[in-house]
Amino acid sequence: MELNSDQSTGTVEETKTVESLENDTPKTESVERELTDEEKLVKLKEFRKNGSVTLDATYDVFKKVRNTFKNDTPWTGPNQAYLLSILMLNLEASLSTLDSKSTETQKVSVRNDAIEAMSVFISSISGKNSHSAQNQLSMFLTLQNGIHQLQMVDSQISELEEKLKSVKPEKTKNSK
């Protein structure tokens, strides 16, 4: 049996191989089932830890984002140095997936930890003129969608944890 999950709908598709009585050949049938709250919570936490969000950006805008974090981001201490180093690896990997010749907006996948790192550093970037202010605002608007996606996942995780906490005491009372 194979499990294929769809995080957006909270379902799991179970694929089973069934022996057909008619012609003795294996036949595959799919049955979708609703995920339990525990399964949803595990999947959301896994996504939050290792997943990626999708941003809409042109190659040039995303390259400016990369260059800003590469050249203009102040950091202090080993933790921020590590965070910035990991961020740069992620940004380089994401940038390499974009078509550099296209001027159209493209979908770019950015790891969740990179979005978090950018949200930490973005407020520490400073500029000297209106051009750098416009670049900062453009960069923030590009990242805002990714930050919002992560906030929604965090909200779903909190709701599920609260729901599961409230269910557990009831089960304990009912089992006594």
Rosetta blueprint (number, residue, H / E / L):
1 M L
2 E E
3 L E
4 N E
5 S E
6 D E
7 Q L
8 S L
9 T L
10 G L
11 T E
12 V E
13 E E
14 E E
15 T E
16 K E
17 T E
18 V E
19 E E
20 S L
21 L L
22 E L
23 N L
24 D L
25 T L
26 P E
27 K E
28 T E
29 E E
30 S E
31 V E
32 E E
33 R E
34 E E
35 L L
36 T L
37 D H
38 E H
39 E H
40 K H
41 L H
42 V H
43 K H
44 L H
45 K H
46 E H
47 F H
48 R H
49 K H
50 N H
51 G L
52 S E
53 V E
54 T E
55 L E
56 D E
57 A E
58 T L
59 Y H
60 D H
61 V H
62 F H
63 K H
64 K H
65 V H
66 R H
67 N H
68 T H
69 F H
70 K H
71 N H
72 D L
73 T L
74 P L
75 W L
76 T L
77 G H
78 P H
79 N H
80 Q H
81 A H
82 Y H
83 L H
84 L H
85 S H
86 I H
87 L H
88 M H
89 L H
90 N H
91 L H
92 E H
93 A H
94 S H
95 L H
96 S H
97 T L
98 L L
99 D L
100 S L
101 K L
102 S L
103 T L
104 E L
105 T L
106 Q E
107 K E
108 V E
109 S E
110 V E
111 R E
112 N H
113 D H
114 A H
115 I H
116 E H
117 A H
118 M H
119 S H
120 V H
121 F H
122 I H
123 S H
124 S H
125 I L
126 S L
127 G L
128 K L
129 N L
130 S H
131 H H
132 S H
133 A H
134 Q H
135 N H
136 Q H
137 L H
138 S H
139 M H
140 F H
141 L H
142 T H
143 L H
144 Q H
145 N H
146 G H
147 I H
148 H H
149 Q H
150 L H
151 Q H
152 M H
153 V H
154 D H
155 S H
156 Q H
157 I H
158 S H
159 E H
160 L H
161 E H
162 E H
163 K H
164 L H
165 K H
166 S H
167 V H
168 K H
169 P H
170 E H
171 K H
172 T H
173 K H
174 N H
175 S H
176 K L
